[in-house]
Amino acid sequence: MYPLDVVKTRVQLQPAGATGADAYTGMVDCFQKIVRNEGFSRLYRGITAPILMEAPKRATKFAANDKWGKLWRDVFGQEKMTQSLSVLTGASAGATEAFVVVPFELVKIRLQDKASAGKYSGMTDVIVKTVRNEGILAMYNGLESTLWRHILWNAGYFGCIFQVRELIPKASTKKGQTINDIIAGSVGGTVGTILNTPLDVVKSRIQNSPKVPGQVPKYNWAFPGVATVAREEGFAALYKGFVPKVLRLGPGGGILLVVYTGMMDFFRNMREAKLA
């Protein structure tokens, strides 16, 4: 799925009115121009950071969702999860997850941008140069926008999973449960992507803008950044890169839920067998 993320980022970072050989008219055009002008391997530039990020990111997402769910049920005196609590729990888990992913996202964005191709030789080089030139806290540039991005995606994702599971017939077999999880997770991933893409566009621009002493960045805070993009480029610009993003995170949300459920069942069975 990673090439879709590269294309998404390139399209999101492209300024309004861009022209020339590297101006992208859409997802397919971006794919073609990257391969033709930079080589196929460019579609995988920066992949080390997200590979290292995936395990702690997903573990944090579901562990936090479980812990926040128990906390909010106790706070509101609910024995079982409800639709509203699913949304609140997902948002809380998203905020927790954001603190884990920000440095990895910053490295990934700077390596994916074509303009940065000559600046950095790899992940370690990005970290060293960012810390040396901008300070250690620069690794958390875009934290606020990342928080909002993950809050909205996880609220939509877990909220939709709860609702879809309530609406579709209960599965009586393991295969049926897998199908239900694919449907619920894919719907959740799609809705989450619709909700958070404007914040993702702004986050990409914030993290790709080096901090310069004495200068206020054009994109600095999430919602003012959203307003700037909408004013200068039109509302549609807030959904730049939406197609490759939803193609990755829609089905990806279904796969994520199936794998999580399957692994939890696997480890639960192992523990029960050991105790027996």
N, C-alpha and C positions, 0 to 999 in steps of 0.2 A: 504493500500500500504506500510505501514511502515516496515513490515518484509523484503520486498525487499531492502529497504534502509540499514537495518542492514547487510544483506548478502553482498550487494555491498561494504559497508565499510570494512567488514572483509576480503573480497577478495582483496581489494585495499591495505590494510595494510600488507598483507602476504608477507614476503620477498621471494626473489628468492631462490629456492631450499629447501623450507620448507618441513619437513618430520614429521611423527608421527601422533598421533591420531587426532590432530587438524589442520592438513594440508588439505587444500581444493583443490579439483581438478576441481570444477566448482560450479555453482549455486545450483543445486540439492544436491550435496554432502555437501555443506556448510549448507543448510537447515537441512539435516538429522543429521549432526554431532552436530549442535547447539542444536537441540531438544533432541537428544539422550544423549549427554554429559553434557548439561547445563540446560535442561528443556525448555518447550515451552515458558514460560514467558520471557526467555532471548531474544526472537525475538522482544519484546516490550521494552527492556531496553533503557532508554534515550528518551522515546517518549514525555515526558513533555515539553522539550525544543522546538521540532518542532511544537507541538500543540500551544504553546504560540507564536511561530514565524509565523505561517501560515497567520493569519489575517493581521498583519502589512506588511508582506512580499508581499502578493498578492495585497494588497491595494496600496503599494508603487509602485509595478511593473506597474500596469495599470494607476495609477494617473500620475506617472512619464512619462510613454509612451505618455499619452495624452498631458502633458505640453511640453515635448521635441518635440513632433510632431508639435505643434503650433509654437514653437520657430524656429525650423529648416525650416519650410515652410516660415516663415517671413524672415529668414536670406537669403534663396536662392530664394525668390520671387516666390514661387510656391503656387497656390491656392489649389491644391489637392495633396494628398500624392502620391509619386512615389515609385518604387521598391527600388531605392537607398536611398531615405529618410526613408523608412520603416526599412531598415537595420541600418542606422545611428541612428534613433530614438530608435530602440530596444536596440542597444548597449549602448546608453546614459541611458536608463531606467535601464538596467542591472547594470551599474556602480553605479547608485543611490541606487538600491535595495541592492547591496552588503554591503553597510555600515550598513544596518539594520540587516542583517542576520549573520554577522561574529561571534559575541559572542554566539549566539544560536547554530551555527554550531560547534564551538569549544567544547561546552558542550556536544553536541550530539555525536561527534566523540569519545571523551574520555570515554563516557559511553558505547558506542557500542563496543569498542575494548576489546577483551577477557583479554588481559594483564592488563587492568585497572580495571577489575571486583572487585579486592580486595582493590583498592585504594580509591574508591569513593562510598558513600552510596546513592547518588542521585544528582540531578541537583544543589541544593544549596551547597552541599559539594564540587562539582567540582569548583564552583565559588569561594568559600571561600579559598580552598587550592591553586587554581591557583593564586589568587590575593596575598595571603600571601607568597607563595613560589617564585613567578615569577614577581609580580608587577601588578598593575592595567592594564597597557598597554598590558599585555600578553593575555588579553581577546580578543585582536585584532590581535593575531598571525594568519598569513595566510591571512591578508587583501588583499595583492597584488594578490595572487593567486586566492582568491575569486572574486576579481574584474574581472580578466580575465575570470574566469569560467562563471560569470553571463553576462559579455559583449558578449561572444561568444554564449551562449545559447539564450539570448534574441534577439541578432541580427539574428540568424538563425530562431528563433521562429516567431518573428513578420515579418521578411522578407518573410518567406515561407507563412505565413497567407495571406499577401498581394498578392503574386504570385498565390497561389492556388485559392483564391477567384476570381482572374482575369481569370483563366483558366477554371473553372467549370461553368456550366450554372447557371444563376441567379435563386434564389428560388422565387417562387410565393406564397408560403404558409409558415406559421410559422414552420410547421414540416420540410419542405424542407430546411429552413434556419438553423434549428437545425442540420440536417444531414450535410449540407455544413460546419457548424462550427466545427462539430466533425472531418470531413475529414481534413479541413485546420489546426485545432489545433493539430491533431495527427501527421500530416506530419511535422508541425513546431516543435513539441516536439521531434520527432525522429531526424530531421536534427540538432536541437540544441544540442541534446545529442551526436551525432556523432562528432560535432565540439568541444565540451567542455570536453569530458571524460578525455583526457590526463591531463588537468589542474585540474580536479576533483581528479584524482589519487594523484597528487602532493599536492594538498590542504589538502587532508586527512592526508598525512604523515607529512606535516608541522604542522598542528594543533594538531597532536597526539604526537609531540616531545616537551617535556617540555624545557624551556629555562634554560640553565646552565651557570652561570657567568663564563666568560673566555673561553667558548667553542663556536665554530662556528657550528651550526647545519648542519647535512648532507644535509637536505632539508631546504632551507632558502628562496630562491626566485623561482618564478614560472618557467620560461623558463630554467634556469640552472638546476632546479629540473627535468624538463622533459628530458633534455639531460642526466642527471645522470641515471635516470630510463632506458632510451633507451640504454645507453652504458652498464650498468651492467646487465640488465635483458632482453634486446631485445625490439624491437618496440612494439611487441604484449602486453608487460606488461603495456604500456600506456593505454590499453583498458581493464585492469582488472576491473571486475564488470560491464562491459558494458551491458550484457544481463539483469540482474535484474534492472539496471538503466533505460534502454530503455523500458522495460516492465512497469516500473512505470511512466516514463515521456512522453512516446509516447502517450498512451491512456490518461494519465493525462493531457497532453496539450490540447487534444480535450475536455475533461470534463471541464477544467479550462475556456476555451473560451466560451463554452455553458453556464456555470453558470454565468460568467461575463456578457455576452450579455443579458441573461434572467433577471438578477438582475438590470442591467441598464435600461432595458425596463420597469420593474416593478416600479422602483422608478421614472422614467420619467413620467409614466402614473399617479402615485400618485400625483406628483407635478402639472401636468396639470389639474387633477381633482380638486385639492385644489384651483388652480388659477381660475378655471371656477366657 
